[in-house]
Amino acid sequence: MHGLLGRGVLANWGGVCPAQEDDFNAWHSLEHMPERLSVPGFLRGRRAVAVDGTPEHLKYFMMYEAETVKVFTSASYLERLNDPTPWTQRILSSYISPCRTVCNVIASYGHGVGGWLGTVHFYAGHKILLALESLAELGSKVMNLDGVTGFHCLEGSPHIGQQPTTEKKFRESRGEADVTVDTAFMIDGLDFSAIEKSLAVLLDNLGDEACAHAVPVIFQTQHVLTSVDMATPV
């Protein structure tokens, strides 16, 4: 089983100024995801919003799945990054604590996208190293839990996708530079309870030392768009 559509992921955690949230959600669904999915190699986009009580700087999770990480350094993609629309400029200027990382997909199990999502990420400097055998065993444990529909492990790159672009200038205009992650886990599920239980199992298996640096968040999926959707006439 391979839940994610490609071998490359652009993962984003962050917040938006409260006054701009409605505008942000409209922009991401109506302009940003369609624009990105028009770039060759982009396969699927997703946005999710965190449950109540989550810190403001982690409120939203956005990701793009691509054929490989090379898509995120392609000429077509860089052209978009260096020519943001006025709407994009306005929204990126309202970002809070942007965390944006190009990742390789190390493991992915499941089918499709769950209505709920749990993520655990480790900021740069706290890489989690697991042998593929151990990762497969961990994935099996999580996937066997009730209500879990997907388990994914991502390895972040500290360099790919960090080039200075026009979009990056707007995203960092509030004085907060992009940060990156070294490792991230994603769990898709049917409901809050399934994600809550599966995150507990994941963290228990990672151990106390890893948990000291883990950032777990529970999200509800808001919108998913694929390149197939973009190719279908309205």
MARMARPA-562234 format. One record per atom (N, C-alpha, C): residue in three letters; x, y, z. Coordinates in steps of 0.05 Angstrom, whole numbers, plus 5000, padded with zeros to 4 digits. Layout:
ALAXYZ/...
// end
This chain:
MET501749765000/MET500050005000/MET501850255000/HIS501050454985/HIS502550704984/HIS500550924985/GLY500251055009/GLY498151255012/GLY498651514998/LEU501151615000/LEU501751864987/LEU502251814957/LEU501752014940/LEU501651974912/LEU504451974899/GLY506352104912/GLY509052124900/GLY511152074921/ARG513652134914/ARG515852094932/ARG516952354944/GLY515652574936/GLY516552834947/GLY514152974960/VAL514653124982/VAL512553264996/VAL513653545004/LEU511953745001/LEU512454005012/LEU510554045036/ALA511654045060/ALA510054045084/ALA510254325098/ASN507954425106/ASN507854695118/ASN506154685143/TRP507254785165/TRP505754835189/TRP505955145195/GLY503855265205/GLY503955545211/GLY501355665218/GLY501355915224/GLY498956065231/GLY498456295212/VAL496156415215/VAL495456655199/VAL494256855218/CYS494757105213/CYS493557315230/CYS490557275230/PRO489257275254/PRO486457215256/PRO484657375237/ALA485257625233/ALA483557795215/ALA483657705186/GLN485757545179/GLN486057455151/GLN485257165146/GLU484157035166/GLU483656745163/GLU481656675142/ASP479456825140/ASP477456765120/ASP478656805092/ASP480157025089/ASP481557085064/ASP483556865057/PHE485056775077/PHE487056565074/PHE485756305063/ASN483556225076/ASN482355975068/ASN481255995040/ALA480056215033/ALA479056255005/ALA481356254985/TRP483456394992/TRP485856404974/TRP486956124970/HIS487355974992/HIS488655724989/HIS487055524972/SER484455534975/SER482755344960/SER482255434931/LEU481855694928/LEU480955794902/LEU483255884883/GLU485555964895/GLU487756044878/GLU490255874882/HIS491155844907/HIS493755724911/HIS493955434903/MET492155264913/MET492254984905/MET491854944875/PRO489955074862/PRO489755044833/PRO492255134818/GLU493355354828/GLU495855454815/GLU498055254817/ARG498555154841/ARG500654964845/ARG500254704830/LEU497854614829/LEU497254354815/LEU497354384785/SER497654624775/SER498054664747/SER501054634739/VAL502754624760/VAL505654584755/VAL506154284750/PRO507554214729/PRO508153934723/PRO509553794747/GLY508553564754/GLY509653404775/GLY508153434801/PHE506553644805/PHE504853664829/PHE502553474826/LEU501953324847/LEU499853114846/LEU497453164864/ARG497953274888/ARG495653314906/ARG496353524927/GLY494353684934/GLY494653884955/GLY492653834977/ARG493353935001/ARG491553885024/ARG491854125044/ARG489654195056/ARG489754385078/ARG488154275101/ALA489154315126/ALA487754215149/ALA488054425172/VAL486054425189/VAL486054625211/VAL486154475238/ALA487754575256/ALA488154435282/ALA485754465300/VAL485554275319/VAL483454275339/VAL483754515358/ASP481554585371/ASP481554795391/ASP483654745412/GLY485054955420/GLY487054935441/GLY489954915430/THR490154875403/THR492754855391/THR494055135390/PRO496655165395/PRO497855435393/PRO497455555365/GLU497155815365/GLU496555965341/GLU498455915318/HIS501055875325/HIS503055845304/HIS502955565291/LEU501255385301/LEU501055125290/LEU498155075279/LYS496655275276/LYS493755245270/LYS493255105243/TYR494955155223/TYR494355045197/TYR496654865188/PHE495854655173/PHE497754475160/PHE497054465130/MET498954525114/MET498654515085/MET500854335073/MET500154185053/MET502154015041/MET501553965011/TYR503653914996/TYR503453834968/TYR505053584964/GLU503853394950/GLU505153154942/GLU506053184913/ALA508453094908/ALA509553124881/ALA510952864873/GLU511552844847/GLU512852594837/GLU515452544852/THR517152744854/THR519652734869/THR520253014880/VAL522253024897/VAL523053284909/VAL524153474887/LYS525053364864/LYS526053534843/LYS523953724832/VAL521453654835/VAL519253824825/VAL519354104839/PHE520254104865/PHE520354344880/PHE522754534874/THR524354444855/THR526554614845/THR526354654815/SER524054564804/SER523754584775/SER523354874765/ALA524054924740/ALA523755194729/ALA520855284730/SER518955104725/SER516155184726/SER515255274753/TYR516155124774/TYR515455194801/TYR516755454810/LEU519355484804/LEU520755724812/LEU519655974798/GLU518555934774/GLU517356164760/GLU514956254776/ARG513356074788/ARG511056154804/ARG511956284830/LEU514056174843/LEU515056284868/LEU516056574865/ASN517056634841/ASN518156904837/ASN516257094823/ASP513757014820/ASP511757184808/ASP509057154822/PRO508957204848/PRO506557164864/PRO504357364856/THR501957274856/THR499657444850/THR499257644873/PRO497757864869/PRO497258044891/PRO495857914914/TRP494057724909/TRP492757574930/TRP494757414946/THR496557284933/THR498657124946/THR500457314963/GLN501157534953/GLN502857724968/GLN501457814994/ARG498857864992/ARG497357955015/ARG497157735036/ILE496657485028/ILE496357265047/ILE499057195059/LEU501057165043/LEU503657095054/LEU504657295074/SER503957545071/SER504757755090/SER503357735117/SER501357555119/SER499857515144/SER500657255158/TYR502657115147/TYR503456865160/TYR504756905187/ILE504256715205/ILE505456715231/ILE507256465234/SER509756505241/SER511656275246/SER511556065224/PRO512256135200/PRO512155945178/PRO514255715181/CYS513355475179/CYS515155235179/CYS514655095153/ARG516655095136/ARG516254995108/ARG518654825100/THR518154575093/THR520354395087/THR519654205064/VAL521554185046/VAL521353975024/VAL522353715036/CYS520753505032/CYS521353245045/CYS521353015025/ASN523052815030/ASN522852565017/ASN520952385032/VAL519352225017/VAL517652035030/VAL519251785036/ILE519551725062/ILE521051485070/ILE519351235072/ALA516851275081/ALA514951055083/ALA512151165080/SER510351015068/SER507651105065/SER505850865061/TYR503850845079/TYR501950615079/TYR499150725079/GLY497250585066/GLY494550675066/GLY493450745039/HIS490950845038/HIS489750925013/HIS488151185018/GLY488551385002/GLY486951625003/GLY487651805027/VAL485851995032/VAL486252195052/VAL484052175074/GLY484852175099/GLY482952165120/GLY481752425127/GLY479352425139/GLY478152665148/GLY479552805171/TRP481152645185/TRP482752745208/TRP485652675203/LEU487352835214/LEU490252805209/LEU491852865235/GLY493652695242/GLY495552745263/GLY498352775252/THR499752985261/THR502553005252/THR504353025277/VAL506752925274/VAL508852955294/VAL511253045279/HIS512253285285/HIS514653365271/HIS516853445290/PHE519353425280/PHE521753485296/PHE523253695281/TYR523653925293/TYR525054145280/TYR527954075274/ALA529154225256/ALA531954175248/ALA533754145272/GLY535453945271/GLY537253885294/GLY536253655311/HIS533853545305/HIS532753325320/HIS531853105302/LYS533553015285/LYS532852805266/LYS532352535280/ILE530252395272/ILE529552135283/ILE530451925263/LEU532351765271/LEU533351555252/LEU532151285259/LEU530751165240/LEU529550905244/LEU530350725220/ALA531250485226/ALA531750295205/ALA529150235190/LEU529350175164/LEU526950125149/LEU525349895161/GLU526649695172/GLU525249475185/GLU523649575209/SER524849745225/SER523449855248/SER521150035240/LEU521550185218/LEU519550365209/LEU517150205198/ALA517649985185/ALA515549815175/ALA513949695198/GLU515349615219/GLU514049495242/GLU512349705256/LEU513449955258/LEU511850165271/LEU509450235254/GLY509750245227/GLY507550295210/GLY505350095212/SER506149835215/SER504249625218/SER502649655244/LYS503949725266/LYS502649765291/LYS500549985289/VAL501250205277/VAL499450435275/VAL497150365256/MET497750245233/MET495650185214/MET493649975224/ASN494449815243/ASN492549615254/ASN490649725275/LEU491049985282/LEU489250105302/LEU486550175289/ASP484450155304/ASP481750225293/ASP481650515283/GLY480550555260/GLY480050815250/GLY482450945236/VAL484750815234/VAL487150925221/VAL487050845191/THR487451035174/THR487350985145/THR489951035131/GLY491951145145/GLY494451195132/GLY496651265152/PHE499051185145/PHE501451245161/PHE503751325143/HIS505051545148/HIS507151645130/HIS509451765146/CYS511851715136/CYS514251825148/CYS515751995128/LEU516452235135/LEU517852425117/LEU520552505129/GLU522552525111/GLU525152625119/GLU525652895106/GLY525953105122/GLY526253365112/GLY529053425101/SER529153605081/SER531753695071/SER532253975081/PRO534554035092/PRO535054305102/PRO535754505080/HIS536154405056/HIS537054575034/HIS535154595010/ILE533954375002/ILE532154384979/ILE529754564985/GLY529154734966/GLY526854914970/GLY527255154987/GLN529755204996/GLN530255435013/GLN531555664998/GLN531455654972/GLN532655874956/GLN531056134961/PRO532456364960/PRO531056624963/PRO529256684939/THR526756694944/THR524756754923/THR523056994932/THR521557094913/THR519757324919/THR517657244940/GLU516657004937/GLU514656904957/GLU515856884985/LYS518356794986/LYS519656775012/LYS519857045026/LYS520457255010/LYS520657515022/LYS518057605035/PHE515757555021/PHE513257625033/PHE512557445057/ARG513257185055/ARG512657005077/ARG514157075102/GLU516557185099/GLU518157255122/GLU518057555129/SER516057695117/SER515957985120/SER515158075149/ARG514157895165/ARG513457965192/ARG515857925211/GLY518157855200/GLY520557835215/GLY521157555225/GLU519557355217/GLU519957085225/GLU520956915201/ALA523356835202/ALA524456675180/ALA523356395179/ASP523156285155/ASP522256005153/ASP523955825170/VAL522755635183/VAL524255425197/VAL523655155183/THR525254955187/THR524954695174/THR524754475194/VAL523954245185/VAL523754005202/VAL525753795191/ASP526753635209/ASP528453415201/ASP526853155195/THR524853105211/THR523252865208/THR520352935214/ALA518452805200/ALA515652845206/ALA514152585202/PHE512152535219/PHE510352315215/PHE507552415211/MET505952285194/MET503252355189/MET501452105193/ILE499252145206/ILE497251925209/ILE494552025199/ASP493451895179/ASP490751955170/ASP488751775185/GLY486451885192/GLY484451735206/GLY481651825202/LEU479751675213/LEU476851725208/LEU475751925228/ASP476951945252/ASP475752125272/ASP477952205292/PHE477152395309/PHE478952495329/PHE480152275347/SER478352105356/SER479251895374/SER481451715362/ALA481051645336/ALA483051475323/ALA485751615321/ILE485751875316/ILE488252015314/ILE489552045341/GLU487952115361/GLU489052145388/GLU490351885398/LYS489051665394/LYS490151405403/LYS492651325387/SER492551375361/SER494851295344/SER497251475349/LEU496951725355/LEU499151895362/LEU500451805388/ALA498851715407/ALA499851615432/ALA501551365428/VAL500651185410/VAL502150945404/VAL504851015390/LEU504651205371/LEU507051285356/LEU509151405375/LEU508351585392/LEU510251715411/LEU511351515431/ASP509651325440/ASP510651125458/ASP512850955446/ASN512550895420/ASN514450725406/ASN516950885398/LEU516851145396/LEU519151305390/LEU521051335414/GLY519851325438/GLY521451335462/GLY521651605475/ASP522551615500/ASP522551865515/ASP524352075503/GLU526652005494/GLU528552205484/GLU527352345459/ALA526152195441/ALA524852315418/ALA522452485426/CYS520952385444/CYS518552535453/CYS519152805465/ALA521552825476/ALA522353085488/ALA522453305467/HIS522853235442/HIS523053435420/HIS520653415400/ALA518853235405/ALA516653195386/ALA514553425388/VAL513353495366/VAL511253695365/VAL508753555352/PRO507053445369/PRO504653305359/PRO502253505356/VAL500853475334/VAL498453645329/VAL496253475316/ILE493753525324/ILE491453395312/ILE489953595295/PHE489453525270/PHE488053695251/PHE485553565240/GLN483753735230/GLN481453635214/GLN481853735186/THR481653555167/THR482053625139/THR479953815129/GLN480754025115/GLN478954215104/GLN478454185074/HIS480654145059/HIS480354135030/HIS482653965018/VAL481953804999/VAL483953644984/VAL483453684954/LEU485553724939/LEU485253774910/LEU487553624896/THR486853484875/THR488853324860/THR489153434832/SER491353344819/SER491753434791/SER489653314773/VAL488453094780/VAL486152984765/VAL483753164766/ASP483253274790/ASP481053474793/ASP481453704775/MET483953794772/MET484554034756/MET484153974726/ALA484453714719/ALA484153644691/ALA481253584683/THR479453574703/THR476653514697/THR475053764691/PRO473753784668/PRO472254024662/PRO469954064682/VAL469454314688/VAL467254384707/VAL464554364692/
// end
